[in-house]
Amino acid sequence: MKITVYSSKGGVWKTPLATNLALEHGYAIATNETYHVFDGFIPEERLISLDLNESFPDFGSDVDVVFDLAWTISKNALSITSALKMSDLVIVPICNEVKAINAWLNTIAEVLKFNPNVIVVATKLKKKGWFAWEQSEDFLNIQNAVHTQINPNIPVLPLKYSAVFDAIFEQERSIKEIMKSSPLASHHYKEVNEQLERIYQVINK
């Protein structure tokens, strides 16, 4: 399985999503970020880092890898385009920031030129009340933008705001491993873990 997690804009939990996926499922990580966070806790044999203008190698069908990609798609961004072309699925995380949503929508449109298999994860969701996350204002704004301006068939999945995404790097463990550390952590992160499981179910389809 080859999965790309990509956003041209930071602050949407792109790297936490990619890292948790790799840690939980034993994937290798490939990145085009010069200053990344993976040295020290991702084994060297499971990490590849290269420049924006370099192409990723063909990893073959027997290697599972998640691409954690930044920067803007262009004719010189060979790291991005090579990863998109070989990926089975592309995850584009988006949060409900009015000034940035158009940029993320443009990102999806650019990704679709290279790979039709895209899902959107609506990140950093917040709500007040006991209704479902899919009914929250943040989620509905993102879903409406994607479905009306890009493609109504693109799956949009919710992911609530949680401090556990910082804890991944502080503890250098996946969310499931963090949950096993104490009953309190298991309780606090149960809902976000269930949302991630739903995302992984879509990936595995």
N, C-alpha and C positions, 0 to 999 in steps of 0.2 A: 504494500500500500504506500502510495506517495501522496502526501497532503501538504498543501501550501496554506499558510496563514499569512495574509498580506493586508497591509494598509499603508497608504502613502503618507498618512498622518499619524503621529504618535498619540499616546494617552488613551488607547482604546482596549488595552489588555491583550494586544497581539502577542507579545512575547510570553506573558503568563499562560495564555491558552496553548501556545505551541509547546512550552516547557512542560506543562502538566500532561499534555497528550503524550509527549515523548517519555516522561518519567513513568507514567502509569502503564503504558503499553509497550515499553521497551524499544521505542523508535530511536533511530539516529536523528541528530539535529543538524541542519544545514542553514547557514545564515550568510547574508551579505552585509551585515553591519560591522563596521570597523571596530567599534568599541562595544563588544557584546558582554553578556553576563555569564557565559557558560563555562569559561575556564575555571577549573578547580572542582566542579561538581558533576560535569558531564565527562565521562571517560573519553580520552583522546581518540580512541578507535571509533567512537560514536559521534564525533563532532567534525564538521567540515566548515571552514570559514574562508570566504574569498571576496574579492573586490566586486563592486557593482558591475563593472564592465567585463567580468569573466563569466564564462558559462559553467554551470554545474555539470559534472560528468554524468554519464548514463549509469545509474546505480544498479541496473538490472532488476529483474522481477523478484529476486530473492531477498532484497534489502528493503526494509520499511524505514521511511524517512519522513520527517516533518520539516518543511522549509519555513523558517522564520524570516520574512522579507520586509525590508523597508525601502525607502526612496521612491522615485516616480518612474513609471514605465516610459521608456524612450527607446530609440533604435540602438543606443549604446548600453542600455541596461540589460545586458545579456544574462546576468544572474537571475533577474526576475523572469524574463521571457522563457529562458530555458527551463526553469522550475515549473512555470505555469503549464508549459506544453507537456511535460512528463507527469504531471500530477493527476491522480484519479479524482481529486476534489479540491476546490479552493474555498477556504473559509475567509470571509471578509467581516471583521468586527466593526460595528458602528455604535456610537453612543449618541444620545439625543442632545447634541449641541447645534443650535440653529445655524450658527455661522459656519459650521463645518460639514453639515449634512450634504450639501451640494458637492463638496469635494469628494466625499465618500461615494456618492452616487456616480460621479465621474470615474472613480476608481473601479467600481463594479462594471461599468460600461467598457472600460479598457480591458479588464480581465476577461470579459466575455469574448473578446476578439481572439483570445488564445485558448480559452477553455470554457466550455458551456456548463460545466458542472460546478455551480456556485451555490453556497449557502451563506446567509447573513446571520451573524450572531449579534443581537441587540444587547450591548454590554452596559454595565454600571446602572442598571435599572433601579429606580426607587419608586415607592408608592406609599400611600397612607390608606390602610384598610385591609380587609381580609379577602378581597377579590383576587382572582387569578392574575399572575404577572402579565399574561397576554391581554388583559384588560387595562393595564396601567397606561397612563398618558404617554410616558416615555416610549413604551413598546409600540403603541398604536401610531405614534408619530413616525417612528422608523419604518414600521411595516407599510404604512400608507405611502410614504415617500418611495420605498423600493418598488412596491406593486404598481403604483400609478405612473412612475417616471422611468422605470427600467423594465420589469417583467413581473406580471402577477403570479407566475409559477415558481419564482425563487423562494425557497423555504426561508422563513425568518424565525429564529429561535431565541427565547429569552434567557438572559443571564443577569441575575441580581447583583447589586453592589455588595462586595464582601472584602473584608480585610485579609481573607485567606490568600488572595492573589499576591499580596506582598509577602505573606508568610512562606510561600513556595520558595522564594529566594533567600529569605532569612534562615530557613531551616533546611533548605536544599532537599526538599522532599515533595512528593506529590500530595494533592489534597487528601486522597484516601489514606496515605501514610500518616499525614498530620492528624486526621480524624481518629486513627488508632491510638494516638498518643495519650488521649484522656477522654473520659465520658463527656466532659464539658465541650471539648473541641468537636466531638462527634455530634453533639446536639447543635452547636452553633452553625456548623457547616453542612448539616444534613440537606437543607433545601438547595444550596448551590451545587452540592454534589449530585443531587437528583437531576438538576438542570443540565449539568455536564454529561450525565449518563444519557439523557435524551439526545444531546448533540452527538455523542458517540454512536448511538443507535442509528441515527441518520447517516453518519459516516460509513458504518458497516453495511448499509444497504447498497 
